[in-house]
Amino acid sequence: MPNTPFFAALTLALAVLHPAALGAQPQVSPIDDLANDFIGDTTPGLGVLVTRGGEVVHIAGYGAADIESDTPITPQSIFDLASVSKEMTALAARIQIEAGLYTEETPIADILPDLAEIESPRPLVVADLLFHISGLPDYLEWEDYGSETTNAEVLEWLVEQELDHAPGKQFEYSNTGYLVLGAVVAAAEDADDLASVLQARVWGPLGMTDTALPDPADPARRVTGYDGTGGDFDVAMDPNVAQGDGNVFSTLTDLAKYEAALAGGDLLEDTEPLFMQGRFDDGNFVQDEDDISYGYGWQLYEADGESYAAHSGSWTGTSTYYLRNLTTGVSVVLLANGEAADLWELADEIEAAVE
């Protein structure tokens, strides 16, 4: 359970750091300048969270949550995290591993028996899902896939498909792998779904009351999604019910609590395994074509002698980016309601402005 005084202090800090909530004029900072310069071209709105060692340095919204009503972005605006959701799925898996429910080498058919029917040179294991080395085909290319397609229906489809490649041999970013991992996490606790496990293991203990899957906790505060560039935006929203690879909805305020927990070890006594590189069957580190490695829902890389963990998210009407400098302890979270927004460079600029 969270440390009550700590989270009370965090709540107070969030209020103090968001002057609009007090009716005051916000103080202009280099981060404000960067954010204000960014909005308007590829996204009408942007949420920015910056922390150092888990403590909030900056939290603010910029631009419009909805263009028609001119509703502003605030730290309480609800965004679709898209693929940034994967880190929460992987975190739940790591919590279960630490609890002894299974290991990285556990065959997934031991937890999801129906998947024993998938033909594979060796059994698919949990690590294959975590590190994108499973070879599972992309369920988003299934001709019968739709917004109401459930995890269970995807699993039924998978047993009839061939693998794209043998497991453990090559990296191929896989939404399917993380959907299956979400099903593993749920089945390991005999839970109704991944959302139930995340609520019990993560969101509930941390007081993340505005975080939910696969629908927003409060639809009235969900930002409107858009597509377009040059300030010419069209509404773009495509909700679906898949769990594991995306569809977590959250706010900057809740993500400040999440980041504090990662930095403070409130959910895992040892968070280092989350940021350790996966390995292929031959023992080499998992890497993509750009030599970026993959951990528990995080891309891992080195830059200027410092270690980073990051992940982007992109779906209809949303773009997200979560950057953690593992060396300095500075983290940057960016949430945009424009799917054309490319946030990684802005995250680097904001990190530099903080340091």
C-alpha positions as CSV (number, residue, x, y, z in Angstrom):
1,M,0.0,0.0,0.0
2,P,1.2,3.6,-0.6
3,N,2.8,5.7,2.1
4,T,-0.1,8.0,3.0
5,P,2.0,11.1,4.0
6,F,4.0,10.7,0.8
7,F,1.0,10.7,-1.5
8,A,-0.6,13.5,0.4
9,A,2.5,15.5,-0.1
10,L,2.5,14.6,-3.8
11,T,-1.1,15.7,-4.2
12,L,-0.2,19.0,-2.6
13,A,2.8,19.4,-4.9
14,L,0.6,18.8,-7.9
15,A,-1.8,21.5,-6.9
16,V,1.0,24.0,-6.2
17,L,2.7,23.2,-9.5
18,H,-0.5,23.8,-11.5
19,P,-1.2,27.5,-10.9
20,A,-4.3,27.5,-13.1
21,A,-6.0,25.5,-10.4
22,L,-5.4,28.4,-8.0
23,G,-6.5,31.1,-10.4
24,A,-2.9,32.4,-10.8
25,Q,-1.0,33.1,-13.9
26,P,1.4,30.2,-14.8
27,Q,5.1,31.0,-14.5
28,V,6.8,30.8,-17.9
29,S,9.8,28.5,-18.0
30,P,11.9,26.9,-20.7
31,I,9.6,23.9,-20.7
32,D,6.6,26.2,-21.2
33,D,8.3,27.8,-24.2
34,L,9.1,24.4,-25.7
35,A,5.6,23.1,-25.2
36,N,3.9,26.2,-26.5
37,D,6.1,26.2,-29.5
38,F,5.2,22.6,-30.2
39,I,1.4,22.7,-30.1
40,G,-0.6,23.9,-33.1
41,D,1.2,22.1,-35.9
42,T,0.8,18.4,-35.3
43,T,-1.3,18.4,-32.2
44,P,-3.9,20.8,-30.7
45,G,-2.9,19.9,-27.1
46,L,-0.1,18.5,-25.0
47,G,0.4,17.3,-21.5
48,V,3.9,17.5,-19.9
49,L,5.2,15.8,-16.8
50,V,8.8,16.1,-15.7
51,T,10.1,14.4,-12.5
52,R,13.5,14.0,-10.9
53,G,14.0,11.0,-8.6
54,G,10.3,10.5,-8.6
55,E,9.5,14.1,-7.5
56,V,7.5,16.4,-9.7
57,V,9.5,19.2,-11.3
58,H,6.9,20.3,-13.8
59,I,3.3,19.3,-14.6
60,A,1.1,21.3,-17.0
61,G,-1.3,21.1,-19.9
62,Y,-1.0,23.2,-23.1
63,G,-3.5,23.9,-25.8
64,A,-6.9,22.3,-26.4
65,A,-8.3,19.0,-25.2
66,D,-11.2,19.7,-27.5
67,I,-11.0,22.3,-30.3
68,E,-14.8,22.8,-30.7
69,S,-15.4,23.6,-27.1
70,D,-11.9,25.1,-26.5
71,T,-11.5,23.0,-23.4
72,P,-7.9,23.3,-22.2
73,I,-5.6,20.4,-21.4
74,T,-4.9,20.0,-17.7
75,P,-3.0,17.5,-15.5
76,Q,-6.4,15.8,-15.0
77,S,-7.1,15.4,-18.8
78,I,-7.5,11.7,-19.7
79,F,-5.3,10.5,-22.6
80,D,-5.1,7.1,-24.4
81,L,-1.5,6.0,-23.6
82,A,-1.4,3.7,-26.7
83,S,1.7,1.5,-26.6
84,V,3.1,3.2,-23.5
85,S,0.5,0.9,-21.9
86,K,2.9,-2.0,-22.6
87,E,5.2,-1.1,-19.7
88,M,2.3,-1.5,-17.3
89,T,1.5,-5.0,-18.7
90,A,5.2,-5.9,-18.3
91,L,5.3,-4.4,-14.8
92,A,2.4,-6.6,-13.8
93,A,4.2,-9.6,-15.2
94,R,7.3,-8.8,-13.3
95,I,5.3,-8.4,-10.1
96,Q,3.9,-11.9,-10.7
97,I,7.3,-13.3,-11.4
98,E,8.6,-11.9,-8.2
99,A,5.6,-13.4,-6.4
100,G,6.6,-16.8,-7.8
101,L,3.6,-17.3,-10.1
102,Y,5.9,-18.2,-13.0
103,T,9.3,-17.3,-14.5
104,E,10.5,-15.8,-17.8
105,E,11.1,-19.4,-19.0
106,T,7.6,-20.7,-18.2
107,P,5.9,-22.0,-21.4
108,I,2.9,-19.8,-22.0
109,A,0.8,-23.0,-22.7
110,D,1.3,-23.8,-19.0
111,I,-0.8,-20.7,-18.2
112,L,-2.9,-20.6,-21.4
113,P,-3.4,-24.3,-22.3
114,D,-5.2,-23.6,-25.6
115,L,-2.0,-22.0,-27.0
116,A,-0.3,-25.4,-26.9
117,E,-1.8,-26.0,-30.3
118,I,0.5,-23.3,-31.9
119,E,3.1,-25.1,-34.0
120,S,6.6,-24.0,-32.9
121,P,10.1,-25.4,-33.0
122,R,10.2,-25.0,-29.2
123,P,7.6,-23.9,-26.7
124,L,6.8,-20.3,-26.6
125,V,7.8,-18.8,-23.2
126,V,7.0,-15.7,-21.3
127,A,10.3,-14.1,-22.2
128,D,9.4,-14.4,-25.9
129,L,6.4,-12.1,-25.2
130,L,8.2,-9.6,-23.0
131,F,11.1,-9.0,-25.5
132,H,9.2,-9.2,-28.8
133,I,10.9,-12.4,-30.0
134,S,7.9,-14.7,-30.2
135,G,7.3,-14.7,-33.9
136,L,3.5,-14.4,-33.4
137,P,1.7,-12.9,-36.3
138,D,0.1,-9.4,-36.1
139,Y,-3.5,-9.7,-35.0
140,L,-4.2,-6.2,-36.3
141,E,-3.8,-7.7,-39.8
142,W,-6.5,-10.3,-39.2
143,E,-9.3,-9.6,-41.7
144,D,-12.0,-10.2,-39.0
145,Y,-10.4,-8.0,-36.4
146,G,-12.6,-5.1,-35.2
147,S,-13.0,-2.7,-32.4
148,E,-15.0,-5.2,-30.4
149,T,-12.5,-8.1,-30.9
150,T,-11.6,-9.5,-27.5
151,N,-8.4,-11.0,-26.2
152,A,-10.1,-14.4,-26.1
153,E,-11.0,-14.1,-29.8
154,V,-7.5,-13.2,-30.7
155,L,-6.2,-16.3,-28.8
156,E,-8.6,-18.5,-30.7
157,W,-7.4,-17.0,-34.0
158,L,-3.7,-17.5,-33.0
159,V,-3.9,-21.3,-32.6
160,E,-4.8,-21.5,-36.3
161,Q,-1.9,-19.3,-37.5
162,E,1.7,-20.1,-38.4
163,L,4.5,-18.2,-36.7
164,D,6.2,-15.5,-38.7
165,H,9.6,-16.9,-37.5
166,A,10.9,-19.3,-34.9
167,P,10.8,-17.9,-31.4
168,G,14.0,-16.6,-29.7
169,K,15.8,-15.8,-33.0
170,Q,14.9,-12.3,-34.0
171,F,13.3,-9.1,-32.7
172,E,10.0,-8.1,-34.2
173,Y,7.9,-5.5,-32.4
174,S,4.7,-7.4,-31.6
175,N,1.4,-6.0,-30.4
176,T,0.2,-9.6,-30.5
177,G,2.9,-10.7,-28.0
178,Y,1.8,-8.1,-25.5
179,L,-1.9,-8.9,-25.9
180,V,-1.0,-12.5,-25.2
181,L,1.1,-11.3,-22.2
182,G,-1.9,-9.5,-20.9
183,A,-3.9,-12.7,-21.1
184,V,-1.1,-14.6,-19.3
185,V,-1.1,-12.0,-16.5
186,A,-4.9,-12.3,-16.1
187,A,-4.9,-16.2,-16.2
188,A,-2.0,-16.5,-13.8
189,E,-4.3,-15.0,-11.1
190,D,-7.6,-16.4,-12.4
191,A,-8.7,-12.8,-12.9
192,D,-11.4,-11.6,-15.3
193,D,-8.9,-9.6,-17.4
194,L,-5.6,-7.7,-17.3
195,A,-7.4,-4.6,-16.1
196,S,-8.5,-6.4,-12.9
197,V,-4.9,-7.3,-12.2
198,L,-3.5,-3.9,-12.9
199,Q,-6.2,-2.4,-10.6
200,A,-5.3,-4.7,-7.8
201,R,-1.5,-4.7,-8.2
202,V,-0.7,-1.2,-9.5
203,W,-3.5,1.4,-9.9
204,G,-5.3,0.7,-6.6
205,P,-2.3,0.6,-4.3
206,L,-0.9,3.8,-5.9
207,G,-4.2,5.7,-5.8
208,M,-4.3,6.1,-9.6
209,T,-8.1,6.7,-9.6
210,D,-8.2,8.1,-13.1
211,T,-6.4,5.2,-14.8
212,A,-8.4,2.5,-16.5
213,L,-8.4,-0.1,-19.3
214,P,-9.8,-0.3,-22.0
215,D,-12.2,2.6,-21.4
216,P,-11.5,6.0,-19.7
217,A,-12.4,6.2,-16.0
218,D,-14.3,9.5,-16.7
219,P,-15.3,9.9,-20.4
220,A,-16.1,13.6,-19.8
221,R,-12.4,14.3,-19.2
222,R,-11.1,12.3,-22.1
223,V,-9.3,14.5,-24.6
224,T,-10.7,14.5,-28.2
225,G,-8.2,12.8,-30.6
226,Y,-7.2,14.4,-33.8
227,D,-5.2,13.8,-36.9
228,G,-3.6,16.4,-39.2
229,T,-0.7,18.8,-39.6
230,G,-0.2,22.5,-40.1
231,G,-3.0,23.2,-37.7
232,D,-5.6,21.5,-39.9
233,F,-7.1,18.9,-37.6
234,D,-9.9,16.3,-38.0
235,V,-11.4,14.3,-35.2
236,A,-9.8,10.8,-35.2
237,M,-10.9,8.3,-32.5
238,D,-10.9,4.5,-32.8
239,P,-11.7,2.8,-29.5
240,N,-11.2,-0.9,-29.1
241,V,-11.3,-3.5,-26.3
242,A,-7.9,-5.3,-26.6
243,Q,-5.9,-5.4,-23.4
244,G,-2.1,-5.8,-23.0
245,D,-0.6,-3.9,-26.0
246,G,-2.5,-0.6,-25.5
247,N,-5.7,1.1,-24.4
248,V,-4.7,2.2,-20.9
249,F,-6.2,5.6,-20.3
250,S,-4.5,7.9,-17.7
251,T,-3.6,11.4,-16.7
252,L,-0.5,13.3,-15.9
253,T,-1.5,13.4,-12.2
254,D,-1.8,9.6,-12.1
255,L,1.4,9.1,-14.0
256,A,3.2,11.3,-11.5
257,K,2.2,8.7,-8.9
258,Y,3.3,5.9,-11.2
259,E,6.7,7.5,-11.8
260,A,7.2,8.1,-8.1
261,A,6.5,4.4,-7.4
262,L,9.0,3.3,-10.1
263,A,11.6,5.6,-8.6
264,G,10.9,4.7,-5.0
265,G,10.5,0.9,-5.4
266,D,7.0,1.0,-4.0
267,L,5.7,-1.8,-6.3
268,L,8.9,-3.8,-6.8
269,E,11.7,-3.9,-4.2
270,D,14.1,-4.2,-7.1
271,T,13.2,-2.4,-10.3
272,E,16.4,-3.1,-12.1
273,P,15.1,-6.2,-14.0
274,L,12.5,-4.0,-15.7
275,F,15.4,-2.2,-17.4
276,M,17.6,-5.2,-18.2
277,Q,18.1,-6.3,-21.9
278,G,16.3,-9.4,-23.0
279,R,18.4,-12.1,-24.7
280,F,17.9,-14.3,-27.8
281,D,18.2,-18.0,-27.5
282,D,21.9,-17.8,-28.5
283,G,22.6,-15.6,-25.5
284,N,23.0,-12.3,-27.5
285,F,21.1,-9.2,-26.3
286,V,17.8,-8.5,-28.0
287,Q,18.3,-5.5,-30.3
288,D,16.5,-4.0,-33.3
289,E,18.0,-2.7,-36.5
290,D,19.0,0.6,-34.7
291,D,20.8,-1.4,-31.9
292,I,18.1,-0.4,-29.4
293,S,17.5,-3.1,-26.9
294,Y,14.2,-4.1,-25.2
295,G,13.4,-4.8,-21.5
296,Y,10.1,-5.1,-19.7
297,G,8.0,-2.8,-22.0
298,W,10.9,-0.3,-22.4
299,Q,13.3,0.4,-25.2
300,L,16.8,0.6,-23.8
301,Y,19.7,2.6,-25.2
302,E,22.8,4.6,-24.3
303,A,23.4,8.3,-25.3
304,D,26.2,10.6,-24.3
305,G,27.4,8.1,-21.7
306,E,24.0,7.9,-20.0
307,S,21.5,5.0,-19.9
308,Y,17.9,5.5,-21.0
309,A,14.6,3.7,-21.0
310,A,11.9,5.0,-23.2
311,H,8.7,4.0,-25.1
312,S,6.5,5.8,-27.6
313,G,2.8,5.2,-28.3
314,S,0.8,6.0,-31.4
315,W,-2.8,5.2,-32.2
316,T,-5.8,6.9,-33.8
317,G,-5.9,10.4,-32.3
318,T,-3.1,10.0,-29.8
319,S,0.7,10.1,-29.5
320,T,2.6,9.5,-26.3
321,Y,6.2,9.3,-25.1
322,Y,7.7,8.2,-21.8
323,L,11.4,8.9,-21.3
324,R,13.5,7.8,-18.2
325,N,17.1,8.8,-17.8
326,L,18.3,5.9,-15.7
327,T,21.6,7.7,-14.9
328,T,20.3,11.1,-13.7
329,G,16.8,10.1,-12.5
330,V,15.0,12.7,-14.8
331,S,11.9,11.4,-16.5
332,V,9.7,13.1,-19.1
333,V,6.2,12.1,-20.0
334,L,4.5,13.7,-23.0
335,L,0.8,13.1,-23.9
336,A,-0.6,14.6,-27.2
337,N,-4.1,14.4,-28.7
338,G,-2.7,14.5,-32.2
339,E,-1.6,11.3,-33.8
340,A,0.8,13.0,-36.2
341,A,2.8,14.4,-33.3
342,D,6.4,13.1,-33.1
343,L,7.4,13.5,-29.5
344,W,10.8,12.0,-29.0
345,E,12.8,15.1,-30.0
346,L,10.7,17.3,-27.8
347,A,11.3,14.9,-24.9
348,D,15.0,15.2,-25.4
349,E,14.8,19.0,-25.5
350,I,12.7,19.1,-22.3
351,E,15.1,16.8,-20.5
352,A,18.0,19.0,-21.5
353,A,16.2,22.1,-20.2
354,V,15.7,20.4,-16.8
355,E,19.3,19.2,-16.5
